[in-house]
Amino acid sequence: MDDNWERFINSKYGFFEVVVEKGMVRDDWHEYTLKIKGTDIVFDHRWINVQKKRDRSIARTTGGKKSYLKVYLGWLDGKDISVGLFGFMMKISLFVSWNTCILADSRTKRPLTIEQLANKMKISNKTIIKYLSEASSMKLIEKTEEGYKVNPDFIVKGVTK
């Protein structure tokens, strides 16, 4: 084992200083290396595109503002929707992603499965399947390749100005 590693493993506090070294520059790409200070031990090495900007047109958070949920009840005229299904739709609105209207986990941003929905809503898989099939027959929810998508003509999420 390297002497430097033994010194850090056997240190009194179990932590060490880390430095970021900037390396070569090619066009818009910069090389960065993460090392333990005073050694040649490398934790991470990567190239980063410094010119690449995040698309700010897509809202990712509310920015501290209160969010709202619009439900277009006029869209339901002439449709026989049960109280249970309406309550289910209001509850799953918590999991609707802002831009895509897909039911997604708020942390991982991945589409929710039936089992995950059942766990989050604390109801059985059978009940989830019943409500999803009822909602899809009324065109409130659609099953796509990305996941379950809520009809944006019925529910829209937004942020107060």
C-alpha positions as CSV (number, residue, x, y, z in Angstrom):
1,M,0.0,0.0,0.0
2,D,1.2,3.5,-0.8
3,D,2.5,5.5,2.2
4,N,0.3,8.4,1.4
5,W,-2.8,6.2,1.6
6,E,-1.8,4.7,4.9
7,R,-1.2,8.2,6.3
8,F,-4.7,9.3,5.3
9,I,-6.4,6.1,6.4
10,N,-4.7,6.2,9.8
11,S,-5.2,9.9,10.3
12,K,-6.8,11.1,13.5
13,Y,-9.9,12.7,11.9
14,G,-10.3,10.6,8.8
15,F,-10.6,13.5,6.4
16,F,-8.1,15.3,4.1
17,E,-7.8,18.3,1.9
18,V,-8.7,18.1,-1.7
19,V,-7.5,20.5,-4.5
20,V,-8.9,21.0,-8.0
21,E,-6.2,21.5,-10.6
22,K,-7.0,23.0,-14.0
23,G,-5.3,21.4,-16.9
24,M,-5.4,21.8,-20.6
25,V,-7.9,24.0,-22.5
26,R,-9.2,22.9,-26.0
27,D,-11.8,25.2,-27.6
28,D,-14.6,25.4,-25.1
29,W,-13.5,22.4,-23.0
30,H,-11.4,22.6,-19.8
31,E,-9.6,19.7,-18.1
32,Y,-10.1,19.4,-14.3
33,T,-8.4,17.0,-11.9
34,L,-9.5,16.4,-8.3
35,K,-6.5,15.4,-6.1
36,I,-5.5,15.0,-2.4
37,K,-3.4,18.0,-1.5
38,G,0.3,17.3,-1.4
39,T,0.0,13.9,-3.2
40,D,-0.5,12.5,-6.6
41,I,-3.6,10.6,-5.6
42,V,-6.4,11.4,-8.2
43,F,-10.0,11.1,-7.2
44,D,-11.6,12.4,-10.4
45,H,-10.5,13.6,-13.8
46,R,-12.9,15.1,-16.4
47,W,-13.3,17.5,-19.3
48,I,-16.0,20.1,-18.9
49,N,-17.6,22.2,-21.6
50,V,-17.6,25.7,-20.1
51,Q,-19.7,27.3,-22.9
52,K,-22.6,24.8,-22.6
53,K,-25.5,26.7,-20.9
54,R,-28.6,25.2,-19.3
55,D,-31.8,25.9,-21.1
56,R,-33.4,28.5,-18.9
57,S,-36.7,28.5,-20.8
58,I,-37.8,25.3,-19.0
59,A,-39.0,25.8,-15.5
60,R,-37.4,23.3,-13.0
61,T,-38.4,24.9,-9.7
62,T,-40.7,27.5,-8.4
63,G,-37.9,29.8,-7.3
64,G,-39.5,30.2,-3.9
65,K,-42.8,31.3,-5.3
66,K,-46.0,29.5,-4.5
67,S,-47.1,27.0,-7.1
68,Y,-50.6,26.4,-8.3
69,L,-52.7,23.8,-10.1
70,K,-55.3,24.7,-12.7
71,V,-58.1,22.2,-13.2
72,Y,-60.3,22.9,-16.2
73,L,-63.7,21.7,-15.0
74,G,-65.4,22.8,-18.2
75,W,-63.4,20.1,-20.0
76,L,-65.4,17.5,-18.0
77,D,-68.8,18.7,-19.2
78,G,-70.8,15.7,-20.4
79,K,-68.3,13.2,-18.9
80,D,-69.6,11.0,-16.1
81,I,-66.6,11.2,-13.7
82,S,-66.9,9.5,-10.3
83,V,-65.9,11.3,-7.1
84,G,-63.2,8.6,-6.5
85,L,-61.6,9.2,-9.9
86,F,-61.7,13.0,-9.4
87,G,-60.0,12.6,-6.1
88,F,-57.4,10.3,-7.7
89,M,-56.7,12.8,-10.4
90,M,-56.2,15.6,-7.8
91,K,-53.9,13.3,-5.8
92,I,-51.7,12.3,-8.7
93,S,-51.4,16.0,-9.7
94,L,-48.7,16.2,-7.1
95,F,-46.6,14.0,-9.3
96,V,-47.1,15.7,-12.6
97,S,-43.9,17.2,-14.1
98,W,-44.0,20.8,-15.0
99,N,-43.3,20.7,-18.8
100,T,-44.1,17.2,-19.9
101,C,-47.2,16.4,-17.8
102,I,-45.7,13.0,-17.2
103,L,-46.2,11.4,-13.8
104,A,-42.6,11.4,-12.4
105,D,-40.8,11.1,-9.1
106,S,-39.8,14.5,-7.8
107,R,-36.3,13.4,-6.8
108,T,-35.2,11.1,-9.6
109,K,-37.3,12.8,-12.3
110,R,-38.0,9.3,-13.7
111,P,-41.5,8.2,-14.7
112,L,-43.5,6.5,-12.0
113,T,-44.6,2.9,-12.3
114,I,-47.9,1.5,-11.0
115,E,-46.1,0.1,-7.9
116,Q,-44.4,3.4,-7.1
117,L,-47.7,5.2,-7.5
118,A,-49.4,2.7,-5.2
119,N,-46.7,3.2,-2.6
120,K,-46.8,7.0,-2.8
121,M,-50.6,7.2,-2.6
122,K,-50.9,4.4,-0.1
123,I,-53.5,2.4,-2.0
124,S,-53.3,-1.0,-3.7
125,N,-52.0,-1.7,-7.2
126,K,-55.4,-3.0,-8.1
127,T,-57.0,0.3,-7.2
128,I,-54.3,2.2,-9.2
129,I,-54.9,0.1,-12.2
130,K,-58.7,0.6,-11.9
131,Y,-58.4,4.4,-11.7
132,L,-55.8,4.5,-14.5
133,S,-57.9,2.5,-16.9
134,E,-61.0,4.6,-16.0
135,A,-59.0,7.8,-16.5
136,S,-57.5,6.6,-19.8
137,S,-61.0,5.7,-21.2
138,M,-62.0,9.3,-20.4
139,K,-58.8,10.7,-22.0
140,L,-57.6,12.2,-18.7
141,I,-54.4,10.0,-18.7
142,E,-52.5,8.5,-21.6
143,K,-49.9,5.7,-21.5
144,T,-46.9,6.8,-23.6
145,E,-43.4,5.4,-24.0
146,E,-42.1,8.0,-21.5
147,G,-44.7,7.0,-18.9
148,Y,-48.2,8.0,-17.8
149,K,-49.1,11.5,-19.2
150,V,-51.9,13.6,-17.8
151,N,-54.0,15.5,-20.3
152,P,-52.8,19.1,-20.2
153,D,-56.4,20.2,-21.3
154,F,-57.5,19.0,-17.8
155,I,-54.7,19.8,-15.4
156,V,-51.9,22.4,-15.7
157,K,-49.2,23.2,-13.1
158,G,-47.7,26.7,-12.8
159,V,-46.1,29.4,-10.6
160,T,-47.6,32.6,-9.2
161,K,-46.0,35.7,-10.6
